[in-house]
Amino acid sequence: MTLLAPVTEGTDSPRTLKRSAGLPDRVFRGLARGSGGVVLSVMLLVGTFLGYRAWEALRVAKGSFITVPAWEPDSRHFGIAAVLTGTVLIGLVAIALAVPLAMGAALYISEYAPRGIRRTMISVIDLMAAVPSVVYGLWGAFFLQSHIVGLSRWISTYFSWIPFFKVNGADPGDPLATSTVYTSSTFIAGIVVALMVTPIACSVMRETFSQAPVGEREGAYALGSTRWGVIRTVVLPFGRGGAIGGTMLGLGRALGETIAVYMIISPSFVIQPRILENGTNSVSSLIALRYGSASDFGMSALMAAGLALFLMTLVVNFVASSIVARSRSGAGTDA
């Protein structure tokens, strides 16, 4: 005889809910996880390959690989101090010019542009990212370089008290002075790279600005705010993470640009912080310049330089992705 437990009135027993994912959900989840795993595996393999090929050079150079500006691997005297400095300076110049352009274009498209031309502007800016870098390099080398010398001379003349804008060998008082001291500079390379990274930064900023909450926009207008007031109190605080993330993603692209920079700069293996002066270098341009004639040990040194650039851009892009992922609506708005 089976005894049943008495049921007490007023007591509820929790019921276990089971979620059963359908076949499409399981397939999509598997594909997403597999794609993420493949990307991480490829990046790990690239880093492992560079580290393996660079080990011989790193074992010889040790800590001097970061501090020595010269590049004479066959004489066992080499380092990336000069090219790393040039890489960072070109990237910073590019970002300093690209961020205002990208933010202005993103705000105009999302807040001011009429609906009829908005799609056209989005398509044009997105197409700029598809232009090959060699085209930007040719434009910079044969057109921009000859037309930007006057601006470089003017900046150097009136702002040479700032160390970054000083140009050795320039004589502002001599109208016949040669202009070659201003060509093939970090400044010119930075302008070209800025045009290349602007579409990337603009796309990220535009998508973030356009997703600002409609309720907060309408609330700001209801309180008597102007369009600029809405941008200042709602759109910009909401899109702060996207703006920072787009800037960092553009910086990652700027640090690794090769062909356009290689076609413009005059390679120099000295630490040269004066951005208007002739002569600079970058890690990617160094690899492109020396790859064809490198010995076995020289190739290992180039792989070490590539490993340093890989790690630097990886950190920059990881920080950018983290900032973009953490941005959310309403954070910091005053509306």
N, C-alpha and C positions, 0 to 999 in steps of 0.2 A: 504494500500500500504506500503510495507516494504522497508525502505531505507538502503542501504548497505554503510558501512563506506568506504571512498576512500582508496585505497591502495597506499601508498607513495613508490615510487621507491627508492631503496637503503637502506631501513630499514628492518632488519631481526628481527623477533620475536623468542625468545627462545622456543625451543620445549622440553617439559618435557619427560624425559626418564624414563620408568618404568622397573624395574628389576623383572622378574618373576622367582622365584626359582622353580625348578622342584621337584617332589616328592622325589627322592633320596636325594637331597640336604636338603630338610626339615627334612627328617627322620634322616640323619646323624647329622644335627645341633641339633635336639631334643635329640638324644642319647648322643652327646658330652656334652650338657648342663646338661642333667640328670645325667650323670656319674660324672661330676664335682660337682654337687650339692650333690650327695650321698657321695662322698669322704669328702667334707666339713662338711656334717651333721654327719658323723661317727666320724670325729675328734672332732667336737663340743660336741658330746655325750660322747666321752671318757674323754675329759677335764671336762665336767660337772659332770660325775660320780666320777672321782677322787677328784674333789673339794668337792663334797657332802660328800663322805666318809672320806675325810681328815679334814673336818671342825672342828670336835670335838678336834682333836689333835692340829690343828693350833690355835684354840681358847685358849687352855691351854698353849701352848708353846709361842705363839706370836712371837716377834722378836728374841727370843733366839733360835728358830728353825734353824736359819741360822748360829748362832755363837757358839753353844754348840757342842763339839766334841763327847760327851758321848752318849750312846744309852741305856737308861734305862726307857722305856716308862711307865712301871708299877709303877715306883717311881716318875713319872712326871719330869724326868730329861733326856732330849733327844734333839738331834739336828743332823744336817747333815753336820756340818763343816768338820769333818774328812772324811766322805765318799765322800762328794762333792770334797774335795781336791784330794783324791785318784782317783776319776773318771776323773777329768780334767788332772791330771798328766799322767795317763795311756793313755788317748786319745792323749795328746801332744807327748808322747814318740812314740806311734804308728804312728802318722802322720809324725814325724821327720824321721822315718825310711821308711815309705811307700811311701812318695812323691818322693824321688829320684828313688826308684825302679819303681814306676808307670810311672814317666816321661821318664826314660831311656827306659823302655819296649815299651811305646807308640811311642817314637821317632824312635826306631829301627824298629818297625813293619811298621810304616807309611812312613819311609824315607830310610831305609837300607835293610830291609829283602827282599830276593828274592820272587817273586810271588809264587813259589812252596811251600815255608814253611810259608808264611804269614797267610794263612787260618788255618794251623795247630796251629800256635802260638796263634792266636785269640781264637780258640776253647779251647785250653788248659787253657789260662788265664780265659776265661769265665767259664770253668768248676771248677776252683778254688773257684769261688764265690758260687758254688752249694754244696761244701763239708760241711757237718754239723759241727757246731761249737764245738760239743763234740769231734770230731775227732782231731781238732786243740788243744783242751784242753788236751786230752790224750797224744798227741805228745809233747806238751809243758811240761806237768807234769812229764812224764816218760823218755823222751829223752833229750829235750833241756835243762831242768833245771840242769841236771848233767854235761852237756857239756859246759854250758855257764859260769860256776862259775869262770873258769880261766880268761875269758875276764873281768868279773865283778871285780875280784881281781886286775887285771892289771890296769883297769881304776881307781879304788879306790886308788891304790898305787901311781900312777903318777899324778892324777888329783884331789886328795882329797882337794886341796886348793880351789876348786870350791865347794860351800856348797852343791849343788845337788848331787855331787859324793862322798861325805864323808860318811863313814860307821862307826858308833859307835861300839866299841868292836872288831874291826879288827886290827890285828897285822901283817903288811906286813913283818916284820923281822923274824917271826916265821913260818917256813915251815910246822909245825905240827898243826898250828892253825886251829880250826874248820871252815868248809866252810858253816855252816848253817846260818851264818849272811848274806850270799849273796843269799840264796834261797828264793823262794816265794816273790819276790820283784816286785816293779813297773816296773823295767826294763825288767824282764822276761815276765811279763804279756803284756807289751807294744810290745815286739817282736812278740808274738803270735797274738795279735790283728792286728799288722801291716800286717802280712801275710793274714789276713782275709779281710782287707779293700783295699789292693793293687789292686785286680781285679776291684773293683768298680771305684777307681780313674783312673786306667789305661784305662778302657773302655771309660770314659768321655773324657779323654785327647786324646786318639787315634782317636775318632770320630771327635774331633775338629781339630786336626793337619791334618788329611787326607782331610779336606775341605778347606785348605788354597788355595787361588785362583791360578789357573794354570798360568794365565797371569802374575801375580807378580813373580811366580817362574821362568818362562821363561825369564822375564825381568831381573831378578837378574843374571841368567846364562849368558844372552847376554852381561851384563856389566862386565863379567869376574869373577863372584863370584864362590867360591867353594861350595861344598854341605853343609859344616858347615856354610858358609856364608849365604846360602839360609835359613837354619834352624834358624840362629841367627837373620836375618833381615826380614824374611817373616813368617816362620812357628810359631816361639815362640811369636812374637807380635800379630799375628792373633789368636793364641790359648791361649792367656793370660787369658781371661775370663773362658775358659773351664778348664784350669789348676787350677785356683782358685776355680771354682765351684766343680771340682772333688775332690779337697783337702777338701773342706767343707763338701761335701757329705760323704767322708770317715771318717771325724771327727764325723759326726753325728752317723755313724754306730759304731765307736769306743767308743763313750760315752755310748751307750746303750748295749754293749756286756755283756752277763751274764755268760753263762755256762763255756766258756773257761777261763774267768777270775776267776770264782768261784773255778775251779779245781786247779788253780795255786797258788793264793795268800794265805797268812796267815792273816786272818781278824784282824785288829787292829783299835781301836777306839780312836786314837790320831792323831793329824795333823802331818804327817810324810812326809816332802818334799824331803827326801834323797832317790832317785830312786833306788839305788843299794842295799839298806838295806832291810833285812827281815821285812815283815809286811806292809800291805797297805789294802785298802778297796775300794769299789765302791758302788754306790747306787743300781745298779742292783744285785750285789752279796749280799748286805745286805738284800734285799727283798727275794732273793732265800734262804738265810740262816735262816731268822727268820719267814718266812711265815707260816710254819707248826706248830710252837709252840706259835704263837702270841695270846695274849688275845684280847678282843674286842677293848680296847683302843690301844693296841699295833698294831692291824691291821689298825686302823685309822692313827697311826703314820707312818706305812709303806705306806699307801696310800698317805700321805703327801710327803714322800720321792719320791714316784713314780710320783706325780704331779710335783715336782721340776725337775725331770729328763725329764718328758714329755715336759715341757715348754722350758727347755734348748735345747733339741734336735730339738724341733719345730723351735726355733729361728735360730739355726745353719742351718737346712735344708732350711728354708725360705730364708736366706741370700744366700745360695749356689744356689738355683733356680733362684733368682733374678740376680745373677752374670752371670750364664749360659745364661739366656734369653737375657741379654743385650750385650753379646759378638757378634761381627759382623766382616766380612772380611775386611781386609785392614786397620783396625784401628791401628794406631801407627806403620805401617810398614815403612821401610826406602828404600824399593826397588823402 
